[in-house]
């Protein structure tokens, strides 16, 4: 008997709990359905109240063949406030304008500029955004090429101090000038003064604008890093597998800050290699410029090639001394840093001298290539003198006269070295 009573009591309790759960579920469902915010469905687009709105609608419905040409002005993007819902009022606008609370929420105010967004009911246009203001600045290195340009190369350089590794990223080249219509370029990368070893990129087929995106590593100690120079030689491979040099870039590391986490992208225009064989004692390349307003003579010592060392030592140290003379009297001299172990050293150093314009007819410049020897001794490897007719002839005189005729412009030339000057 007691077991039956317990069973009946358990059934009653279970039924009551079930009814409670069903009631809770019904209540939650009712609350979800009945308390949702109501929205009014727009069945038809509302006709704007602007006087010429009908004319705009007719224009939009005409065939494309009769649409007038687009204006060359940049089209602005309208900045709008979305439609308001029932039971909410417009708030004060940031520009000081206000919308009346009792106005029709589906009528576009007259003060807003006209645009295609006026068909959005209740939208209020408060201004516009000019897309031109948010564009990235144009990279002129991709478009601004000087006359007689034979190509441009992009790369980046970074140095890892702890691992003593020089990281070179070869990025791209543009506007290459091959000897034929087609071009299959590749790049050789040297770390001068070592010209026997190099790293080479992949060959890109049939393109004047190759994209390389390749990384190279040179192992070099931090002590000698800033005495080294990167050389990029761009070649074209023809159908007979012959290599044609299109140009080169010389990049001395001594003036660069290579340490740090950020990688700086660098671009340089290609230079045509001087294909003439070196002279008996070698050649030197430098630029001259004269600023008549400041009375300043500027010399940029670029590089030398084909030097003949006095004694064949791998560690030969070579520098260049630049001397300003007047009436064959010494005025002032400056020296480049020494470059070790290369008959083709690269300097890329700039020197300035004060020289009045009235002194240019009697002044001259002497550039001497010197090899350091034991102790304080030096060996003269060659010299070149540029100046007026009083001292020079030929290419040296032409270089001087062109510098005077083109003030403030760098005039670059190669000159043969002599030992009897």
BAKOLKE-307754 format. One record per residue (C-alpha): residue number from 1; x, y, z. Coordinates in pm, whole numbers, plus 50000, padded with zeros to 5 digits. Last residue first. Layout:
BEGIN
+-----+-------+-------+-------+
|   n |     x |     y |     z |
+-----+-------+-------+-------+
| NUM |     X |     Y |     Z |
...
+-----+-------+-------+-------+
end
This chain:
BEGIN
+-----+-------+-------+-------+
|   n |     x |     y |     z |
+-----+-------+-------+-------+
| 421 | 60196 | 56524 | 43486 |
| 420 | 60454 | 56254 | 43404 |
| 419 | 60267 | 55969 | 43571 |
| 418 | 59945 | 55978 | 43372 |
| 417 | 59590 | 55871 | 43455 |
| 416 | 59318 | 55859 | 43190 |
| 415 | 59001 | 56057 | 43264 |
| 414 | 58636 | 55953 | 43296 |
| 413 | 58372 | 56228 | 43315 |
| 412 | 58081 | 56357 | 43526 |
| 411 | 57950 | 56716 | 43517 |
| 410 | 57745 | 56802 | 43825 |
| 409 | 57527 | 57109 | 43759 |
| 408 | 57542 | 57421 | 43978 |
| 407 | 57684 | 57626 | 43686 |
| 406 | 57672 | 57479 | 43335 |
| 405 | 57920 | 57683 | 43127 |
| 404 | 58187 | 57668 | 43401 |
| 403 | 58163 | 57288 | 43440 |
| 402 | 58165 | 57245 | 43061 |
| 401 | 58489 | 57447 | 43043 |
| 400 | 58661 | 57227 | 43304 |
| 399 | 58554 | 56899 | 43141 |
| 398 | 58658 | 57022 | 42797 |
| 397 | 59004 | 57122 | 42929 |
| 396 | 59059 | 56774 | 43079 |
| 395 | 58927 | 56606 | 42764 |
| 394 | 59181 | 56778 | 42537 |
| 393 | 59419 | 57041 | 42676 |
| 392 | 59534 | 57158 | 43018 |
| 391 | 59729 | 57421 | 43212 |
| 390 | 59673 | 57772 | 43068 |
| 389 | 59368 | 57652 | 42876 |
| 388 | 59172 | 57623 | 43200 |
| 387 | 59174 | 57335 | 43452 |
| 386 | 59185 | 56961 | 43499 |
| 385 | 59497 | 56771 | 43610 |
| 384 | 59523 | 56390 | 43623 |
| 383 | 59759 | 56177 | 43825 |
| 382 | 59884 | 55818 | 43841 |
| 381 | 60000 | 55535 | 44063 |
| 380 | 60215 | 55755 | 44291 |
| 379 | 60366 | 55533 | 44558 |
| 378 | 60344 | 55627 | 44925 |
| 377 | 60580 | 55609 | 45221 |
| 376 | 60467 | 55671 | 45578 |
| 375 | 60577 | 55332 | 45709 |
| 374 | 60538 | 55055 | 45457 |
| 373 | 60355 | 55161 | 45142 |
| 372 | 60025 | 55336 | 45074 |
| 371 | 59922 | 55361 | 44710 |
| 370 | 59838 | 55704 | 44573 |
| 369 | 59604 | 55824 | 44298 |
| 368 | 59657 | 56198 | 44243 |
| 367 | 59381 | 56441 | 44143 |
| 366 | 59505 | 56789 | 44057 |
| 365 | 59260 | 57077 | 44019 |
| 364 | 59337 | 57408 | 43849 |
| 363 | 59307 | 57783 | 43912 |
| 362 | 59421 | 58067 | 43686 |
| 361 | 59111 | 58133 | 43475 |
| 360 | 58884 | 58019 | 43762 |
| 359 | 59018 | 58287 | 43996 |
| 358 | 58767 | 58561 | 43895 |
| 357 | 58482 | 58327 | 43994 |
| 356 | 58614 | 58309 | 44348 |
| 355 | 58716 | 57965 | 44470 |
| 354 | 58630 | 57809 | 44806 |
| 353 | 58677 | 57434 | 44784 |
| 352 | 58432 | 57148 | 44831 |
| 351 | 58492 | 56773 | 44852 |
| 350 | 58251 | 56483 | 44788 |
| 349 | 58321 | 56111 | 44823 |
| 348 | 58188 | 55829 | 44602 |
| 347 | 58493 | 55610 | 44667 |
| 346 | 58496 | 55291 | 44457 |
| 345 | 58824 | 55106 | 44400 |
| 344 | 58901 | 54914 | 44078 |
| 343 | 59253 | 54776 | 44134 |
| 342 | 59118 | 54639 | 44463 |
| 341 | 59297 | 54531 | 44781 |
| 340 | 59204 | 54792 | 45034 |
| 339 | 59030 | 55126 | 44982 |
| 338 | 59172 | 55429 | 45162 |
| 337 | 58946 | 55719 | 45259 |
| 336 | 58956 | 56019 | 45030 |
| 335 | 59200 | 56304 | 45073 |
| 334 | 59179 | 56684 | 45071 |
| 333 | 59419 | 56952 | 44949 |
| 332 | 59442 | 57332 | 44972 |
| 331 | 59608 | 57626 | 44798 |
| 330 | 59930 | 57492 | 44635 |
| 329 | 60084 | 57732 | 44388 |
| 328 | 60079 | 57642 | 44019 |
| 327 | 59924 | 57982 | 43942 |
| 326 | 59639 | 57867 | 44167 |
| 325 | 59617 | 57502 | 44276 |
| 324 | 59342 | 57299 | 44445 |
| 323 | 59455 | 56948 | 44541 |
| 322 | 59253 | 56623 | 44550 |
| 321 | 59438 | 56324 | 44697 |
| 320 | 59305 | 55978 | 44610 |
| 319 | 59343 | 55663 | 44818 |
| 318 | 59478 | 55310 | 44762 |
| 317 | 59569 | 55043 | 45018 |
| 316 | 59735 | 54726 | 44885 |
| 315 | 59632 | 54423 | 45093 |
| 314 | 59660 | 54175 | 44806 |
| 313 | 60018 | 54278 | 44739 |
| 312 | 60167 | 54300 | 44393 |
| 311 | 60412 | 54591 | 44431 |
| 310 | 60377 | 54921 | 44246 |
| 309 | 60011 | 54857 | 44183 |
| 308 | 59870 | 54919 | 43837 |
| 307 | 59518 | 55063 | 43855 |
| 306 | 59268 | 54937 | 43598 |
| 305 | 58972 | 55127 | 43742 |
| 304 | 58898 | 55431 | 43955 |
| 303 | 58585 | 55550 | 44130 |
| 302 | 58355 | 55839 | 44219 |
| 301 | 58550 | 56141 | 44344 |
| 300 | 58291 | 56421 | 44364 |
| 299 | 58456 | 56764 | 44332 |
| 298 | 58276 | 57088 | 44425 |
| 297 | 58401 | 57442 | 44358 |
| 296 | 58228 | 57707 | 44569 |
| 295 | 58192 | 58079 | 44495 |
| 294 | 57852 | 58080 | 44666 |
| 293 | 57665 | 58244 | 44375 |
| 292 | 57893 | 58098 | 44105 |
| 291 | 57834 | 57742 | 44224 |
| 290 | 58082 | 57525 | 44034 |
| 289 | 58044 | 57151 | 43974 |
| 288 | 58287 | 56875 | 43881 |
| 287 | 58233 | 56498 | 43876 |
| 286 | 58490 | 56219 | 43900 |
| 285 | 58600 | 55902 | 43722 |
| 284 | 58960 | 55778 | 43728 |
| 283 | 59148 | 55565 | 43477 |
| 282 | 59439 | 55321 | 43484 |
| 281 | 59813 | 55348 | 43427 |
| 280 | 59826 | 55237 | 43064 |
| 279 | 59465 | 55322 | 42987 |
| 278 | 59176 | 55097 | 43071 |
| 277 | 58989 | 54933 | 42783 |
| 276 | 58680 | 55128 | 42672 |
| 275 | 58357 | 54960 | 42784 |
| 274 | 58271 | 55227 | 43039 |
| 273 | 57974 | 55063 | 43204 |
| 272 | 57637 | 55228 | 43143 |
| 271 | 57477 | 55341 | 43465 |
| 270 | 57150 | 55209 | 43599 |
| 269 | 56933 | 55444 | 43801 |
| 268 | 56916 | 55374 | 44174 |
| 267 | 56638 | 55272 | 44408 |
| 266 | 56649 | 55203 | 44781 |
| 265 | 56391 | 55035 | 45004 |
| 264 | 56476 | 55084 | 45371 |
| 263 | 56436 | 54779 | 45594 |
| 262 | 56347 | 54851 | 45954 |
| 261 | 56497 | 54640 | 46234 |
| 260 | 56819 | 54829 | 46283 |
| 259 | 57175 | 54830 | 46150 |
| 258 | 57248 | 54941 | 45794 |
| 257 | 57308 | 55313 | 45836 |
| 256 | 57469 | 55406 | 45503 |
| 255 | 57764 | 55631 | 45412 |
| 254 | 58026 | 55354 | 45409 |
| 253 | 57813 | 55104 | 45216 |
| 252 | 57908 | 55212 | 44865 |
| 251 | 57635 | 55133 | 44604 |
| 250 | 57744 | 55098 | 44240 |
| 249 | 57457 | 55018 | 44003 |
| 248 | 57511 | 54857 | 43663 |
| 247 | 57383 | 54861 | 43309 |
| 246 | 57248 | 54649 | 43025 |
| 245 | 57541 | 54403 | 43007 |
| 244 | 57476 | 54151 | 42730 |
| 243 | 57507 | 53777 | 42803 |
| 242 | 57504 | 53526 | 42517 |
| 241 | 57266 | 53230 | 42539 |
| 240 | 57214 | 53230 | 42158 |
| 239 | 56854 | 53344 | 42208 |
| 238 | 56971 | 53649 | 42405 |
| 237 | 57037 | 53675 | 42779 |
| 236 | 57020 | 54030 | 42918 |
| 235 | 57239 | 54142 | 43207 |
| 234 | 57203 | 54375 | 43507 |
| 233 | 57519 | 54423 | 43717 |
| 232 | 57459 | 54520 | 44080 |
| 231 | 57771 | 54626 | 44272 |
| 230 | 57774 | 54656 | 44647 |
| 229 | 58069 | 54834 | 44804 |
| 228 | 58283 | 54742 | 45104 |
| 227 | 58484 | 54963 | 45339 |
| 226 | 58182 | 55008 | 45566 |
| 225 | 58161 | 54635 | 45634 |
| 224 | 58530 | 54583 | 45714 |
| 223 | 58509 | 54586 | 46094 |
| 222 | 58151 | 54450 | 46101 |
| 221 | 58269 | 54126 | 45942 |
| 220 | 58117 | 54009 | 45613 |
| 219 | 57912 | 53703 | 45519 |
| 218 | 57696 | 53799 | 45222 |
| 217 | 57331 | 53688 | 45206 |
| 216 | 57085 | 53716 | 44916 |
| 215 | 56706 | 53759 | 44900 |
| 214 | 56487 | 53750 | 44590 |
| 213 | 56177 | 53955 | 44502 |
| 212 | 56267 | 53960 | 44130 |
| 211 | 55997 | 54156 | 43943 |
| 210 | 56118 | 54223 | 43589 |
| 209 | 56009 | 54534 | 43395 |
| 208 | 56146 | 54494 | 43042 |
| 207 | 56005 | 54142 | 43024 |
| 206 | 56053 | 53836 | 42805 |
| 205 | 56176 | 53579 | 43058 |
| 204 | 56304 | 53662 | 43405 |
| 203 | 56638 | 53496 | 43483 |
| 202 | 56693 | 53404 | 43847 |
| 201 | 56930 | 53613 | 44054 |
| 200 | 57307 | 53570 | 44083 |
| 199 | 57550 | 53594 | 44371 |
| 198 | 57912 | 53698 | 44308 |
| 197 | 58268 | 53587 | 44355 |
| 196 | 58577 | 53701 | 44163 |
| 195 | 58507 | 54072 | 44197 |
| 194 | 58604 | 54097 | 44567 |
| 193 | 58652 | 54471 | 44623 |
| 192 | 58357 | 54477 | 44614 |
| 191 | 58054 | 54275 | 44724 |
| 190 | 57915 | 54161 | 44389 |
| 189 | 57554 | 54101 | 44281 |
| 188 | 57478 | 53960 | 43935 |
| 187 | 57132 | 54039 | 43799 |
| 186 | 56907 | 53868 | 43543 |
| 185 | 56719 | 53992 | 43237 |
| 184 | 56536 | 53819 | 42951 |
| 183 | 56453 | 54101 | 42709 |
| 182 | 56278 | 54105 | 42373 |
| 181 | 56301 | 54387 | 42119 |
| 180 | 56679 | 54371 | 42088 |
| 179 | 56976 | 54559 | 42240 |
| 178 | 56794 | 54571 | 42575 |
| 177 | 56684 | 54898 | 42743 |
| 176 | 56534 | 54823 | 43085 |
| 175 | 56241 | 55041 | 43189 |
| 174 | 56198 | 54894 | 43538 |
| 173 | 56386 | 54665 | 43776 |
| 172 | 56261 | 54480 | 44082 |
| 171 | 56317 | 54375 | 44443 |
| 170 | 56667 | 54241 | 44508 |
| 169 | 56692 | 54201 | 44884 |
| 168 | 57044 | 54213 | 45028 |
| 167 | 57116 | 54086 | 45379 |
| 166 | 57471 | 54145 | 45506 |
| 165 | 57551 | 53888 | 45775 |
| 164 | 57775 | 53940 | 46076 |
| 163 | 57558 | 53700 | 46285 |
| 162 | 57547 | 53941 | 46580 |
| 161 | 57536 | 54261 | 46374 |
| 160 | 57274 | 54159 | 46120 |
| 159 | 57306 | 54412 | 45835 |
| 158 | 57025 | 54529 | 45608 |
| 157 | 57012 | 54633 | 45241 |
| 156 | 56713 | 54694 | 45013 |
| 155 | 56676 | 54687 | 44634 |
| 154 | 56510 | 54871 | 44343 |
| 153 | 56679 | 54909 | 44003 |
| 152 | 56615 | 55164 | 43727 |
| 151 | 56675 | 55147 | 43353 |
| 150 | 56867 | 55298 | 43063 |
| 149 | 56760 | 55661 | 43122 |
| 148 | 56849 | 55886 | 42831 |
| 147 | 56597 | 56142 | 42954 |
| 146 | 56496 | 56124 | 43317 |
| 145 | 56240 | 55873 | 43452 |
| 144 | 55958 | 55989 | 43681 |
| 143 | 55699 | 55711 | 43661 |
| 142 | 55786 | 55431 | 43907 |
| 141 | 56006 | 55652 | 44129 |
| 140 | 55711 | 55891 | 44146 |
| 139 | 55533 | 55672 | 44399 |
| 138 | 55196 | 55844 | 44420 |
| 137 | 55080 | 55941 | 44767 |
| 136 | 54822 | 55700 | 44914 |
| 135 | 54466 | 55807 | 44850 |
| 134 | 54250 | 55942 | 45132 |
| 133 | 54218 | 56305 | 45019 |
| 132 | 54119 | 56200 | 44667 |
| 131 | 53812 | 56022 | 44807 |
| 130 | 53648 | 56359 | 44891 |
| 129 | 53386 | 56293 | 45160 |
| 128 | 53045 | 56459 | 45152 |
| 127 | 52813 | 56649 | 45385 |
| 126 | 52503 | 56630 | 45604 |
| 125 | 52282 | 56409 | 45387 |
| 124 | 51967 | 56308 | 45577 |
| 123 | 51825 | 55966 | 45506 |
| 122 | 51457 | 55930 | 45596 |
| 121 | 51376 | 55714 | 45297 |
| 120 | 51678 | 55619 | 45088 |
| 119 | 51596 | 55754 | 44740 |
| 118 | 51804 | 56057 | 44823 |
| 117 | 52118 | 55836 | 44809 |
| 116 | 52172 | 55923 | 44442 |
| 115 | 52283 | 56269 | 44542 |
| 114 | 52151 | 56615 | 44614 |
| 113 | 52318 | 56814 | 44886 |
| 112 | 52126 | 56844 | 45215 |
| 111 | 51958 | 57173 | 45304 |
| 110 | 51620 | 57086 | 45150 |
| 109 | 51547 | 56815 | 45406 |
| 108 | 51455 | 56465 | 45279 |
| 107 | 51103 | 56373 | 45377 |
| 106 | 51045 | 56033 | 45539 |
| 105 | 51085 | 56146 | 45900 |
| 104 | 50814 | 56410 | 45857 |
| 103 | 50907 | 56697 | 46082 |
| 102 | 50788 | 56710 | 46445 |
| 101 | 51134 | 56688 | 46599 |
| 100 | 51279 | 56963 | 46382 |
|  99 | 51620 | 56877 | 46242 |
|  98 | 51921 | 57065 | 46373 |
|  97 | 52239 | 57208 | 46225 |
|  96 | 52536 | 57292 | 46450 |
|  95 | 52801 | 57097 | 46257 |
|  94 | 52793 | 56810 | 46506 |
|  93 | 52424 | 56751 | 46455 |
|  92 | 52186 | 56776 | 46750 |
|  91 | 51981 | 56461 | 46790 |
|  90 | 51693 | 56348 | 46572 |
|  89 | 51406 | 56193 | 46765 |
|  88 | 51324 | 55832 | 46852 |
|  87 | 50977 | 55668 | 46899 |
|  86 | 50960 | 55538 | 46546 |
|  85 | 51296 | 55472 | 46388 |
|  84 | 51520 | 55729 | 46230 |
|  83 | 51662 | 55683 | 45881 |
|  82 | 52046 | 55677 | 45852 |
|  81 | 52254 | 55998 | 45876 |
|  80 | 52448 | 56056 | 45556 |
|  79 | 52801 | 56125 | 45424 |
|  78 | 52787 | 56148 | 45047 |
|  77 | 53093 | 56022 | 44850 |
|  76 | 53236 | 56289 | 44625 |
|  75 | 53275 | 56254 | 44250 |
|  74 | 53609 | 56382 | 44125 |
|  73 | 53557 | 56640 | 43855 |
|  72 | 53593 | 56524 | 43496 |
|  71 | 53217 | 56528 | 43457 |
|  70 | 53062 | 56220 | 43308 |
|  69 | 52940 | 56234 | 42951 |
|  68 | 52563 | 56287 | 42912 |
|  67 | 52339 | 55982 | 42920 |
|  66 | 52160 | 55929 | 42590 |
|  65 | 52314 | 55591 | 42500 |
|  64 | 52275 | 55461 | 42857 |
|  63 | 51897 | 55444 | 42821 |
|  62 | 51693 | 55688 | 43028 |
|  61 | 51566 | 55579 | 43371 |
|  60 | 51826 | 55771 | 43573 |
|  59 | 51758 | 56092 | 43382 |
|  58 | 51386 | 56062 | 43439 |
|  57 | 51443 | 56019 | 43814 |
|  56 | 51661 | 56334 | 43820 |
|  55 | 51392 | 56536 | 43641 |
|  54 | 51135 | 56417 | 43891 |
|  53 | 51354 | 56534 | 44178 |
|  52 | 51377 | 56886 | 44035 |
|  51 | 51164 | 57052 | 44300 |
|  50 | 51305 | 56849 | 44595 |
|  49 | 51027 | 56672 | 44779 |
|  48 | 51165 | 56325 | 44719 |
|  47 | 50921 | 56056 | 44605 |
|  46 | 50904 | 55775 | 44855 |
|  45 | 51003 | 55428 | 44739 |
|  44 | 50721 | 55182 | 44784 |
|  43 | 50654 | 54903 | 45031 |
|  42 | 50847 | 55047 | 45320 |
|  41 | 50797 | 54817 | 45616 |
|  40 | 50735 | 54987 | 45943 |
|  39 | 50949 | 54845 | 46219 |
|  38 | 50834 | 54705 | 46548 |
|  37 | 51070 | 54656 | 46836 |
|  36 | 51042 | 54293 | 46974 |
|  35 | 50842 | 54279 | 47300 |
|  34 | 50555 | 54058 | 47182 |
|  33 | 50750 | 53777 | 47017 |
|  32 | 51033 | 53736 | 47269 |
|  31 | 50805 | 53784 | 47570 |
|  30 | 50557 | 53529 | 47438 |
|  29 | 50834 | 53275 | 47382 |
|  28 | 50972 | 53335 | 47732 |
|  27 | 50629 | 53293 | 47887 |
|  26 | 50553 | 52975 | 47692 |
|  25 | 50887 | 52823 | 47801 |
|  24 | 50824 | 52915 | 48165 |
|  23 | 50475 | 52766 | 48155 |
|  22 | 50600 | 52440 | 47999 |
|  21 | 50866 | 52414 | 48273 |
|  20 | 50603 | 52469 | 48548 |
|  19 | 50367 | 52212 | 48391 |
|  18 | 50647 | 51955 | 48385 |
|  17 | 50733 | 52025 | 48749 |
|  16 | 50367 | 51972 | 48849 |
|  15 | 50347 | 51649 | 48654 |
|  14 | 50659 | 51515 | 48820 |
|  13 | 50521 | 51599 | 49167 |
|  12 | 50193 | 51422 | 49091 |
|  11 | 50371 | 51115 | 48953 |
|  10 | 50595 | 51093 | 49258 |
|   9 | 50299 | 51115 | 49494 |
|   8 | 50116 | 50837 | 49306 |
|   7 | 50424 | 50614 | 49319 |
|   6 | 50473 | 50678 | 49689 |
|   5 | 50109 | 50594 | 49764 |
|   4 | 50139 | 50269 | 49568 |
|   3 | 50454 | 50170 | 49758 |
|   2 | 50282 | 50238 | 50091 |
|   1 | 50000 | 50000 | 50000 |
+-----+-------+-------+-------+
end
